[in-house]
Amino acid sequence: MTKKIAVIGTPGKWSTEALADALEARTGYRQVIDMARVTLDLDAGTLISEGIDLASLDGLILKKVAETYSPDALDRLEMLRVAEARGVRIFSPAERVLRLMDRLACTVTLSNAGVPMPPTTITEDPAAARDALERYGAAVFKPLFSTKARGMLLLERGAPDTEAQIAAFKAENPVMYIQKKAHLSGHDLGMVFLNGEYVCTYARVSQTGSWNTTIHSGGKYAPFEPDPELIELGRKAQAPFGLTFTTVDIALTPDGPIVFEVSAFGGYSGAQKGCGIDAAALVAEHVIEEVSA
């Protein structure tokens, strides 16, 4: 019997379509769900997208619930919990992804697990923010909801317009997340895991002299071979979240490796371009096996 597994993602985007293609090749069924077009009817217990009740499917793969991270994206995950309550398997489970989309929730979980991270201050007080910047020398002010370094602000101690920049950042981000700038030596790492098992590691290498190495800022993917201790660090970082597919962002600093965050949805492009691995095929095969068990 054909298993009906849909992809929740962004129609037309490479990773979403690659997952849908991989599922279609193996099951004959293809469906991409855009959460912006999903309607939840709690009285009827339905979650409808273009005439399809998501709760009638055998499984859902979460690739992207929104084009950008925001509190609205959390609401979309809450809607998906209705499908889960009706017995639909979601990969990764919605409640587990909820703990990752808010940067602070991810950070607190990593810290509680004893994972090494950059020194970090969270505050709503501009004076405390200034004190943190003074201690750190250089700091990155990060929105609680963002990806690929969007909305991030790099400030250095003693800069003439620091007060104004902190005020402007706070106007958009009442809760200020402030992290000491790490010495990245021009690259950082994405360590890929499937169902908790190590897959590969790729590097993001700066090409522009930017303070961050994201592809959004001009970085390029490259292969990287980590030692066993580094792999164990990545495994420890992703373990508390219990995700189907994820990437752990790690930096190698003069003081040892540190973890920035664990990705809610994983780096399909990084695995492909940096490791030469078809992550969409791996995820599709894993999910099919799970829903068929």
Secondary structure, DSSP 4 states (H G I P E B T S, - for coil): ----EEEES-TT-HHHHHHHHHHHHHHS---EE-GGGEEEETTTTEEEETTEEGGGSSEEEES-S-SS-SHHHHHHHHHHHHHHHTT-EEES-HHHHHHHHSHHHHHHHHHHTT-----EEEES-HHHHHHHHHHHSEEEEE-SS-STTTT-EEEETT-TTHHHHHHHHHHH-SSEEEEEPP--TTEEEEEEEETTEEEEEEEEE-SS--SS--GGGT-EEEE----HHHHHHHHHHHGGG--SEEEEEEEEETTEEEEEEE-SS--HHHHHHHH---HHHHHHHHHHHHHH-
